[in-house]
Amino acid sequence: MTNRSALLLAAALGLSVSAPLRAHHGGTTIYADELISLQGTVKTWYWANPHVLLEISVTGEDGQAVDWIFEMQAPNTIRPAGFRKDLLVAGDEVTVEVQPAKNGNRNGRLTRLVLADGTELDPLSFRRGREAQ
């Protein structure tokens, strides 16, 4: 095999692998169009790439606690909106607005976070061009 053939083969393989990797970032097939609001207690605040995760425990109408997990963008994307690694700790009370999963699982995309002191943070502000106030 010549150097040119090897280079073309490597380029074709690289392009065929990169297309599926980019496709996972769309949320329209995963999340519902509706927004729901939940109040709960922070269980886990996972500040890492590729997505920041928040797990909260929510008490249902039946008095039973259920856990929900929400994802956000990467830390460097939501940091300008006021999010920090030390923002939340287990036991903090929060209110969240989320797009729930279409499949009915208790997870979704976080669209607004309200802390116990009333501070509101918007993890999607990078899409709207707003910075933390």
SESE-441916 format. One line per field, with one value per residue (C-alpha): z, y, x; residue in one letter; residue number from 1. Coordinates in nm, 3 decimals, always signed. Layout:
N
c3: (Z | ...)
c2: (Y | ...)
c1: (X | ...)
code: (A | ...)
pos: (NUM | ...)
This chain:
133
c3: (+0.000 | -0.093 | +0.144 | -0.045 | -0.015 | +0.355 | +0.411 | +0.226 | +0.422 | +0.753 | +0.657 | +0.557 | +0.884 | +1.086 | +0.919 | +0.956 | +1.331 | +1.404 | +1.263 | +1.521 | +1.808 | +1.726 | +1.698 | +2.069 | +2.166 | +2.039 | +2.308 | +2.098 | +2.089 | +2.459 | +2.642 | +2.640 | +2.525 | +2.857 | +3.165 | +3.516 | +3.851 | +4.141 | +4.494 | +4.663 | +4.855 | +4.683 | +4.697 | +4.449 | +4.267 | +4.004 | +3.854 | +3.568 | +3.192 | +2.967 | +3.158 | +3.506 | +3.687 | +3.976 | +4.171 | +4.406 | +4.627 | +4.580 | +4.814 | +4.614 | +4.696 | +4.858 | +5.098 | +4.937 | +4.832 | +4.472 | +4.315 | +3.999 | +3.797 | +3.575 | +3.330 | +3.224 | +2.985 | +3.061 | +3.356 | +3.133 | +2.954 | +3.263 | +3.478 | +3.328 | +3.444 | +3.808 | +3.848 | +4.050 | +4.177 | +4.535 | +4.457 | +4.603 | +4.872 | +4.984 | +5.195 | +5.020 | +4.940 | +4.577 | +4.328 | +3.970 | +3.640 | +3.399 | +3.068 | +3.176 | +2.975 | +2.715 | +2.827 | +3.173 | +3.364 | +3.647 | +3.469 | +3.239 | +3.135 | +3.399 | +3.266 | +3.591 | +3.943 | +4.242 | +4.559 | +4.912 | +4.936 | +4.621 | +4.385 | +4.035 | +3.792 | +3.425 | +3.285 | +2.932 | +2.938 | +2.704 | +2.436 | +2.511 | +2.546 | +2.913 | +3.187 | +3.561 | +3.721)
c2: (+0.000 | +0.339 | +0.632 | +0.810 | +0.510 | +0.475 | +0.845 | +0.829 | +0.521 | +0.688 | +1.002 | +0.797 | +0.602 | +0.920 | +1.086 | +0.780 | +0.764 | +1.136 | +1.171 | +0.945 | +1.109 | +1.451 | +1.318 | +1.245 | +1.613 | +1.674 | +1.654 | +1.665 | +1.287 | +1.246 | +1.526 | +1.629 | +1.976 | +2.042 | +2.191 | +2.067 | +2.216 | +2.002 | +2.076 | +1.847 | +1.782 | +1.754 | +1.405 | +1.442 | +1.735 | +1.585 | +1.857 | +1.693 | +1.662 | +1.594 | +1.691 | +1.824 | +1.612 | +1.694 | +1.424 | +1.529 | +1.344 | +1.457 | +1.364 | +1.258 | +1.311 | +0.966 | +1.074 | +0.849 | +0.993 | +0.937 | +1.033 | +1.240 | +1.301 | +1.606 | +1.689 | +2.018 | +2.120 | +2.090 | +2.290 | +2.544 | +2.615 | +2.680 | +2.850 | +3.197 | +3.155 | +3.130 | +2.754 | +2.635 | +2.307 | +2.409 | +2.556 | +2.262 | +2.002 | +1.705 | +1.822 | +2.158 | +2.235 | +2.337 | +2.396 | +2.292 | +2.343 | +2.062 | +1.904 | +1.547 | +1.243 | +1.136 | +0.774 | +0.851 | +0.786 | +1.026 | +1.222 | +1.520 | +1.840 | +2.112 | +2.448 | +2.651 | +2.609 | +2.804 | +2.787 | +2.801 | +3.172 | +3.249 | +3.279 | +3.166 | +3.018 | +2.944 | +2.670 | +2.740 | +3.111 | +3.043 | +2.976 | +3.301 | +3.512 | +3.604 | +3.606 | +3.564 | +3.876)
c1: (+0.000 | +0.139 | +0.165 | -0.112 | -0.348 | -0.271 | -0.338 | -0.671 | -0.774 | -0.683 | -0.880 | -1.185 | -1.176 | -1.135 | -1.433 | -1.654 | -1.586 | -1.627 | -1.979 | -2.150 | -1.960 | -2.102 | -2.458 | -2.507 | -2.528 | -2.879 | -3.147 | -3.462 | -3.495 | -3.418 | -3.601 | -3.965 | -4.067 | -4.239 | -4.074 | -4.142 | -4.042 | -3.921 | -3.805 | -3.559 | -3.242 | -2.905 | -2.758 | -2.471 | -2.314 | -2.084 | -1.862 | -1.669 | -1.646 | -1.820 | -2.138 | -2.208 | -2.467 | -2.700 | -2.882 | -3.161 | -3.405 | -3.765 | -4.049 | -4.353 | -4.719 | -4.721 | -4.445 | -4.185 | -3.850 | -3.742 | -3.412 | -3.381 | -3.063 | -3.016 | -2.743 | -2.593 | -2.318 | -1.946 | -1.807 | -1.630 | -1.959 | -2.175 | -1.909 | -1.982 | -2.344 | -2.232 | -2.194 | -1.893 | -1.754 | -1.833 | -2.179 | -2.373 | -2.315 | -2.521 | -2.813 | -2.868 | -3.231 | -3.292 | -3.568 | -3.505 | -3.678 | -3.607 | -3.695 | -3.776 | -3.676 | -3.931 | -3.908 | -4.049 | -3.726 | -3.647 | -3.377 | -3.358 | -3.184 | -3.161 | -3.285 | -3.294 | -3.157 | -3.287 | -3.079 | -3.225 | -3.132 | -3.333 | -3.036 | -3.139 | -2.889 | -2.950 | -2.725 | -2.850 | -2.762 | -2.469 | -2.731 | -2.911 | -2.596 | -2.641 | -2.379 | -2.430 | -2.572)
code: (M | T | N | R | S | A | L | L | L | A | A | A | L | G | L | S | V | S | A | P | L | R | A | H | H | G | G | T | T | I | Y | A | D | E | L | I | S | L | Q | G | T | V | K | T | W | Y | W | A | N | P | H | V | L | L | E | I | S | V | T | G | E | D | G | Q | A | V | D | W | I | F | E | M | Q | A | P | N | T | I | R | P | A | G | F | R | K | D | L | L | V | A | G | D | E | V | T | V | E | V | Q | P | A | K | N | G | N | R | N | G | R | L | T | R | L | V | L | A | D | G | T | E | L | D | P | L | S | F | R | R | G | R | E | A | Q)
pos: (1 | 2 | 3 | 4 | 5 | 6 | 7 | 8 | 9 | 10 | 11 | 12 | 13 | 14 | 15 | 16 | 17 | 18 | 19 | 20 | 21 | 22 | 23 | 24 | 25 | 26 | 27 | 28 | 29 | 30 | 31 | 32 | 33 | 34 | 35 | 36 | 37 | 38 | 39 | 40 | 41 | 42 | 43 | 44 | 45 | 46 | 47 | 48 | 49 | 50 | 51 | 52 | 53 | 54 | 55 | 56 | 57 | 58 | 59 | 60 | 61 | 62 | 63 | 64 | 65 | 66 | 67 | 68 | 69 | 70 | 71 | 72 | 73 | 74 | 75 | 76 | 77 | 78 | 79 | 80 | 81 | 82 | 83 | 84 | 85 | 86 | 87 | 88 | 89 | 90 | 91 | 92 | 93 | 94 | 95 | 96 | 97 | 98 | 99 | 100 | 101 | 102 | 103 | 104 | 105 | 106 | 107 | 108 | 109 | 110 | 111 | 112 | 113 | 114 | 115 | 116 | 117 | 118 | 119 | 120 | 121 | 122 | 123 | 124 | 125 | 126 | 127 | 128 | 129 | 130 | 131 | 132 | 133)
